[in-house]
Amino acid sequence: MDGMRYYRRRRMRRIALPLVILGSAAAIGGLVGAAPVMLAKPASAIERYQDSLTGCTVTDGDTIRCSGERIRLLGIDAPELPGHCQRGRVCAPGDPYASSRSLGEASAGELSIDRVGEDRYGRTLARVAGPKGDLSCWQLKHGQAIYVPDWDNGLRIARTCPSSTMGN
């Protein structure tokens, strides 16, 4: 009888060991495959920055004014309003009025800001977020601006909304 038990255990080990290995591999593969999903921000996570903004109005598709402060959204260029595209400059394509309306829609509500610096016109360069997320990302996602890597100090917008900046 002891010999028979020995063979049964041995046969079970032959079957069980591969099952354990396959099960472990499947579990590890599942975790590795799910890692990007687990690390990604949930769809409901809205970008927020440290400082709050009040009294904001849209100037054009990439600029807002808040309580007297002119703020240029980081990393994007939106179509210029008629007469604003300087001679010799290649301006962003598109409808400047649609771009401004889009930014107005995204900036309705509480806004927060991550100031980065100033441009040559004295405007604050910043990432700004509203109820719909980062405003630069919003404009890119909705085709109302183009991504300009040279204007993205520290590639902040590229990291904030990588899918909207790819290929530029």
N, C-alpha and C positions, 0 to 999 in steps of 0.2 A: 504494500500500500504506500509506503514512504517513497518508493521509486515513482509511482504514478503521480503523487503530489508534486514531486520535483519536476516532472515533465510538464504538468499543467502550469505550474508557476513559470517555468521557463518559456512556455508557449505564450502565456499572458504577457510576459515581459517583451517578447518579440513583437507582439501586437500593440501593447500599451506604449512602449518607448517611441515608436514612430508617430503614434497618435499624439503623444505629449509634445514631441518636437514640432509636428505640423500645427498643433493648436497654439503653441508658443509663437511660432513663426507668423501665424495668422494674426495673433493678438498684437505682436510687434509691428507687423505690416499695417494693421489697422490704425495703430497709434501714429506711426510715421505718416501714413496717408492723411490722417485727420489733423495732424499738427498744424498745417497752415490754416485750417478752418478754426481750430481751437485757439490759435494765436491771433487771428484776425479780430478786429473790433466788431462787436455785434452791430447789425444794421441799425438798431435803435440808439447806438452810441453816437451822440452828436458832439462834434469837436467844440471845446470851450477853451478860451484863453484866459490869462490871469486878470487883465484889467477890463472893466466895463466901459461901454460907450453909450452916450445918450444924445438925443437931438440930432439924429443922422438923416441926411438926405443924399440922394444919388446925384452925382454930377454927370457921369457918363458910365459906360460899361465896365470901367476898371478903377473908378475913383468915387469916393464918398466924402462928405463933409459932416463932421460931428462936432457940435458945439464950437464952431470956428476952426477946428483942426482939419486940414485937407489930408486925406489918407488915400494913398495909391496902393491898390492891392498887389501883393507880391507875385512875381512870376508870370503875369499874364499881360496880354495886350488886346484890347477890345477895339472894335471899329470906331473911328473918330467921327464926331458930329461934323456936319458940313462946314467947311472952312477951317477945320482944326488940323488937318493933315498938312504938315509943313512941306513946302516945295522940296523935292529931291528925296523925300522919305517914303519908304514902302510901308504903308499902313495896313493894319489888320483888315481882312476882308469881312464883309457882312453888313447887316443892317444896324446902324448905331442906335436907332430908336428901340428896336427889339432887344438889343443888348442892355440898354439902360432899363427897360421894363423888367427884364429878367433879373437884373441885379436888385431892382426895387422889390420884386417878389421875394427874393432870398433874404433881403435885409430887413424885412418887416418883423418887428419884435425886438427882443433883447439882443444886443450885440456885445461881443467881447473881442479884445485885440491883443496881439502879440507884436509889439513894435520892434522893428529890425534896424531902422536907420532913417535917413532922409535922402531924397533924390535931389538932383541939381536945381529943381524948382522950389525946394524947401518943403515939399510934401512929405509926410510921414510914410515910410515904406513899411507895410505890415501884413500879417495874416489877420483876417477878421472872420469871425464866425457868428452865425445867427441860428435861428431855430432849424434851418435846413442844412446846417453844417458850414464848413469853410466856404467863404464866398468865392475865392479864386477857383476852388474845385467845382463849385456849382456852375460858374460861368463856363468852365472847360467842359464839364459833363453835358451841358445843354447847348454846346456849339456856339456860344456867344462871345468867345474870346479864344485866342491861341496861346499856347504855352511858349514862353521865351526863357530857355535855360539860363542865358546870361543875366536875366533880371531876377533870378530865383536865388537870392542870397542864402548860401548854405544848403541849397537844394531842399529847402523846407517844404515847398509845395509838391515837389517830386515825391517826398516821403509822406506827405499828408494825403495825397490822392494819386498814387502811382499809376492806376489804370487810366487816369485822365491825361497823364503827361507822357505816356509811352509813345514812342515813335516820333517824338519832336526833338 
